[in-house]
């Protein structure tokens, strides 16, 4: 009997984690309600930031990019633009001191104002307030086995992995090959953190992640 229990625990450890239907409903109901309220409160700030970013970057003040969403579907994530094109830089990995980031863009990033348009993505059901960050194609869509459970969630504006790596740009700036370090060290760690988040999900836990993010 003891051996069977050990086997059962072992199987559970390797089963792909997922939210129950009731948990998913609670999470989505909160996301929709809070995103609607957030947009009603912050629309004027988003508008001002959009106009300022348009002047600052001499282009559309919204940065719209394809990212990998729930179930591997491609979503178009909207943020305030904080960077100008730089022909010398082709990587999608951003590090501290990146020459593409404008002075105003640094302010938007530091204050998280650049993230506010993602409330629209949350309202539409493309994203959640808490979950794995939406990646560009080439990362989450390449996951296999149990790790693909990360795709069972809508990507989030914040989350445990995002908070752990809040200084990711500084970490990458210290590496000789930031893209390789991100691919081989940071991203695999994020995947494990997000799998643990799914296994231990709770509504109060999501509220805690949001409060920690807002409080800085």
URZICOR-V896318 format. One record per residue. N is the residue number from 1. RES is the residue in one letter. PSI is psi in degrees with one decimal (999 if undefined). Layout:
n res psi
N RES PSI
N RES PSI
//
This chain:
n res psi
1 X -42.9
2 X -38.9
3 X -37.9
4 X -39.9
5 X -41.5
6 X -42.2
7 X -40.6
8 X -43.0
9 X -42.5
10 X -42.1
11 X -40.2
12 X -37.1
13 X -29.4
14 X -0.8
15 X 143.3
16 X 122.3
17 X 154.2
18 X 158.6
19 X 149.4
20 X 161.5
21 X -39.5
22 X -38.8
23 X -42.5
24 X -38.0
25 X -43.3
26 X -44.9
27 X -45.1
28 X -38.4
29 X -44.0
30 X -45.7
31 X -48.6
32 X -47.8
33 X -45.6
34 X -35.5
35 X -40.6
36 X -45.7
37 X -42.0
38 X -40.1
39 X -38.4
40 X -33.6
41 X -35.1
42 X 7.7
43 X -37.3
44 X -36.3
45 X -38.8
46 X -41.6
47 X -46.4
48 X -44.3
49 X -39.0
50 X -47.2
51 X -42.5
52 X -41.6
53 X -33.8
54 X -42.6
55 X -40.3
56 X -40.6
57 X -4.5
58 X 41.3
59 X -174.8
60 X 124.5
61 X -9.8
62 X 134.2
63 X 115.4
64 X 123.7
65 X 143.7
66 X 129.4
67 X 163.7
68 X 123.3
69 X -157.9
70 X 137.9
71 X 18.2
72 X 4.6
73 X 145.8
74 X 129.2
75 X 159.0
76 X 106.2
77 X 135.0
78 X 128.8
79 X 166.6
80 X 133.7
81 X 131.2
82 X 1.0
83 X 152.5
84 X 152.1
85 X 145.3
86 X 113.9
87 X -19.5
88 X -13.8
89 X 120.9
90 X -11.0
91 X 152.4
92 X -5.5
93 X 128.1
94 X 131.7
95 X 165.4
96 X 136.2
97 X 8.7
98 X 124.0
99 X -14.0
100 X -21.2
101 X 127.0
102 X 161.7
103 X -43.6
104 X -36.5
105 X -37.3
106 X -38.9
107 X -45.6
108 X -40.0
109 X -41.9
110 X -38.9
111 X -4.7
112 X 13.5
113 X -31.3
114 X -18.3
115 X -15.8
116 X -39.8
117 X -16.7
118 X -11.6
119 X -32.5
120 X -41.9
121 X -38.3
122 X -44.0
123 X -40.5
124 X -10.4
125 X 9.2
126 X -29.3
127 X 173.2
128 X 166.0
129 X -38.7
130 X 132.3
131 X -175.3
132 X 143.0
133 X 141.2
134 X 124.6
135 X 156.2
136 X 154.4
137 X 140.1
138 X -5.7
139 X -84.2
140 X -37.0
141 X -10.4
142 X -2.1
143 X 149.7
144 X 165.6
145 X -143.4
146 X -31.5
147 X -21.8
148 X -9.6
149 X -23.3
150 X -31.4
151 X -4.2
152 X -13.3
153 X 151.4
154 X 138.4
155 X 152.8
156 X 160.8
157 X -36.9
158 X 178.0
159 X 176.1
160 X -39.2
161 X -39.2
162 X -42.0
163 X -39.5
164 X -38.1
165 X 38.5
166 X -22.8
167 X 30.6
168 X -38.9
169 X -38.2
170 X -39.4
171 X -45.6
172 X -33.4
173 X -23.8
174 X -1.6
175 X 147.2
176 X -37.2
177 X 86.0
178 X -40.0
179 X -42.6
180 X -41.8
181 X -40.6
182 X -43.5
183 X -37.5
184 X -21.1
185 X -60.2
186 X -50.4
187 X -45.4
188 X -36.7
189 X -41.2
190 X -40.3
191 X -46.3
192 X -38.8
193 X -41.7
194 X -34.3
195 X -40.6
196 X -37.2
197 X -42.7
198 X -44.5
199 X -34.6
200 X 18.9
201 X 139.5
202 X 153.1
203 X -41.9
204 X -34.1
205 X -42.4
206 X -42.7
207 X -38.1
208 X -43.2
209 X -38.7
210 X -45.1
211 X -41.2
212 X -40.1
213 X -46.6
214 X -36.6
215 X -12.7
216 X 999
//
